[in-house]
Amino acid sequence: TKAPVTVTVTGAAGQIGYALLFRIASGQLIDAETPIKLRLLEIPQAVKAAEGTAMELDDCAFPLLESIDITDDARTAFDGTNVALLVGARPRAKGMERGDLLEANGGIFKPQGEAINAGAADDVRVLVVGNPANTNALIAQAHAPDVPAERFTAMTRLDHNRALTQLAQKLGVSVTDIKKMTIWGNHSATQYPDLFHTEVGGKIAAEQVEQSWLADEFIPTVAKRGAAIIDARGASSAASAANAAIDHVHTWVNGTPAGDWTSAGVVSDGSYGVPEGLISSFPVTARDGKFEIVQGLDIDEFSRARIDASVNELVEERDTVRKLGLV
Ligand code: NAX
């Protein structure tokens, strides 16, 4: 067997946490040979609920699950951690302005970034799921100067997976027939799911659908899917978000297949005009445990305007947290 991997999950008692922990413990995050040590971070009021989930994890008798530690202290939670899944966040309350939301989340992601900086393992990989995910990731990264910036990522894999299925259903193909899907920008309603580089049966997807479907149905359906789920389910996406978090880390560690890529919010190196340092979604490959932004794609006017709109929103969020002294 392989060396154990320590995985910290914040917001472990929440609904995504409940869908996520059992899959991590069963060996779906890394592989089926790597033992897992779980660390659950919660706020004091939710520690008891996290203990309940831990009891259920015990009751699964997962062969790979070596230990479960539960804490309300970030330093303890991230000490020696290899994979940090930052799920717990402050939701937007009624009447809350974007600035208030960013400030409230700064109160969570700044100390968590500091705790990761102080004690995480040298190979730590961080995935931020809690919204606003891109800017929360930026805040955490800004407070972890000793950790390579590229280890901080934000989740757009759920958007990516949503886009795969919408396109597969439209064309009557399997999701496995689709390669090179891309989500650009912010994990928000401004995100841009791009079909101009996506391949289905070796041909460009945008050329196999009507332009009106692409612009008026596909893009808004993917971008507003979270709201549609809340509408239908009476609660936000949980199992699908957990599934996407598993996919994100599994791909990061194990790589993307030849001839394909995925989408992830990663630190921009200035590619495609995205300001350096922003955490924005790009087409990425994963090789040797590292994400790399796919280079050299032609961006037409239609795509350019949409990428710019989403990236501008990220710039505004960054400027807001800058003014608040959070980055
Ligand atoms: P829940 O409200 O069910 O759970 C959140 C948990 O986080 C709660 O148990 C809470 O006690 C805990 N928490 C709050 N502050 C904490 C802190 N400082 N340290 C540790 N734990 C803390 O939310 P859930 O449905 O699980 O969603 C979690 C986050 O994921 C939300 O911010 C949500 O907006 C975001 N999402 C992100 C998605 C993405 O694609 N990036 C999609 C799904 C989801 O909407």
Residues whose N, C-alpha, C, O or C-beta is under 5 A from the ligand:
A	BS01	NAX	T10 G11 A13 G14 Q15 I16 G17 L41 E42 I43 A46 V87 G88 A89 I108 V128 V129 G130 N131 A133 M155 L158 H187 S236 S237 A241
